[in-house]
Amino acid sequence: MRNFVMILALVAIGFTSCNDNAGKDLEKQQQEIVKENDSIVSMHKQLSAKHQELRTNHNNVSQQLRGMEELEDSTQLERLAELEAQIRDHQAKLAAHEKMIRSHSELNEGYGSLSSEAKKAQISEMQKTHDRIMSEQEEMKSEHEDIENGHQSIREKVAQSEEDSENEM
């Protein structure tokens, strides 16, 4: 539906724009913004799904640590708290991205009725926002790997600690 609205907006722009180079340039920039937006939306969906997976894994690791009778290494709790902070930060970023994606869709709906100057300003502002979102998405993607590695490390320490406890008996 969102793509359909954007396509209609682009068609409306095409019919109402002048044949001068400035109008064509604005149309080209708008098309690029729409392509970027589609890419951002796709990456947002992937990151949201991965985020949910990481939250589930985090809860499982937390339960494992709480289930241990004797925790010899409190640094694992500290590491778990750090990972939880990253996950919460990602949650906030994903929510902000969702809000910006919705606002961009709303802006695109009225794009055809704007003056050339207003179109330029809107495209410029949207490009800045897209750049920021894409940068944050890449950062989150990288941090997701770090979070997974952190969870795996904690699991290994828990398993080793449990194995050591069994061997002592």
C-alpha positions in Angstrom: 0.0 0.0 0.0 2.8 2.4 0.9 4.6 1.7 -2.4 1.3 2.2 -4.3 0.8 5.6 -2.7 4.4 6.5 -3.5 4.0 5.4 -7.1 0.8 7.5 -7.4 2.7 10.5 -5.9 5.4 10.0 -8.5 2.9 9.8 -11.4 1.2 12.9 -10.1 4.5 14.7 -10.0 5.2 13.5 -13.5 2.0 15.0 -14.9 2.2 18.2 -13.0 5.9 19.0 -13.3 7.2 21.3 -16.0 9.4 20.1 -18.7 12.3 22.2 -17.5 15.5 20.6 -16.2 14.8 21.7 -12.6 11.5 19.8 -12.6 13.1 16.7 -14.1 15.9 17.0 -11.6 13.5 17.2 -8.7 11.6 14.2 -10.0 14.8 12.2 -10.3 15.8 13.1 -6.8 12.3 12.1 -5.5 12.6 8.8 -7.3 15.9 8.2 -5.6 14.4 9.1 -2.2 11.6 6.5 -2.9 14.1 3.8 -3.7 16.1 4.6 -0.6 13.0 4.6 1.4 12.1 1.1 0.1 15.6 -0.1 1.0 15.3 1.4 4.5 11.9 -0.2 5.1 13.2 -3.6 4.0 16.3 -3.3 6.2 14.0 -2.1 9.1 11.9 -5.2 8.8 15.1 -7.4 8.9 16.5 -5.6 11.8 13.2 -5.7 13.7 13.0 -9.5 13.2 16.7 -9.9 14.3 16.0 -7.7 17.3 13.1 -9.9 18.4 15.4 -12.9 18.1 18.1 -11.3 20.2 15.6 -10.3 22.9 14.4 -13.9 23.1 18.0 -15.1 23.3 18.8 -12.5 25.9 15.9 -13.7 28.0 17.0 -17.3 27.7 20.6 -16.4 28.7 19.3 -14.3 31.7 17.2 -17.3 32.9 20.3 -19.6 32.6 22.3 -17.3 34.8 19.5 -16.9 37.3 19.1 -20.7 37.4 22.7 -21.3 38.5 23.0 -22.2 42.1 26.4 -20.6 42.5 27.7 -17.9 40.2 31.5 -17.7 40.5 32.0 -15.0 37.9 29.9 -11.9 38.4 31.5 -10.4 35.3 28.9 -12.4 33.3 26.1 -10.5 35.0 27.9 -7.2 34.1 28.3 -8.3 30.5 24.6 -9.4 30.4 23.6 -5.9 31.7 25.7 -4.3 29.0 24.0 -6.4 26.3 20.6 -5.5 27.7 21.5 -1.8 27.5 22.4 -2.3 23.8 19.1 -4.2 23.1 17.1 -1.3 24.8 19.0 1.2 22.7 18.2 -0.7 19.5 14.5 -0.9 20.6 14.5 2.9 20.9 16.2 3.4 17.5 13.9 1.0 15.8 10.8 2.8 17.2 12.3 6.2 16.0 12.9 4.7 12.6 9.4 3.4 12.4 8.0 6.9 13.2 10.3 8.5 10.6 9.3 6.0 8.0 5.6 6.7 8.6 6.2 10.5 8.5 8.0 10.1 5.2 5.1 8.3 3.7 2.8 11.0 4.8 5.1 13.7 3.3 5.2 11.8 0.0 1.4 11.9 -0.2 1.3 15.7 -0.5 4.5 16.1 -2.5 2.9 16.8 -5.8 1.1 19.9 -4.6 4.3 21.6 -3.3 6.2 24.4 -4.9 9.6 23.7 -6.4 11.3 25.3 -3.4 9.2 23.3 -1.0 10.0 20.2 -2.9 13.7 20.9 -2.8 13.6 21.5 1.0 11.6 18.4 1.6 13.9 16.3 -0.5 16.9 17.7 1.3 15.4 17.0 4.7 14.4 13.5 3.7 17.9 12.8 2.4 19.4 13.9 5.7 17.0 11.6 7.6 17.7 8.7 5.2 21.4 9.1 5.7 21.0 9.0 9.4 18.7 6.0 9.4 20.9 4.1 7.1 24.0 4.8 9.2 22.2 3.7 12.4 20.9 0.6 10.6 24.5 -0.4 9.6 25.6 0.3 13.2 22.8 -1.9 14.6 23.6 -4.7 12.2 27.2 -4.7 13.4 26.1 -4.5 17.0 23.7 -7.4 16.5 26.7 -9.6 15.8 28.4 -8.3 19.0 25.3 -9.1 21.0 25.1 -12.6 19.6 28.8 -13.2 20.4 28.3 -11.8 23.9 25.3 -14.2 24.5 27.4 -17.1 23.1 30.3 -16.2 25.4 28.0 -16.1 28.4 26.4 -19.5 27.5 29.9 -21.0 27.2 30.9 -19.7 30.6 27.7 -21.0 32.1 28.2 -24.4 30.5 31.8 -24.5 31.7 30.8 -23.5 35.2 28.1 -26.2 35.3 30.6 -28.7 34.0 33.1 -27.7 36.7 30.5 -28.0 39.4 29.6 -31.5 38.3 33.2 -32.6 38.2 33.7 -31.3 41.8 31.0 -33.6 43.1 
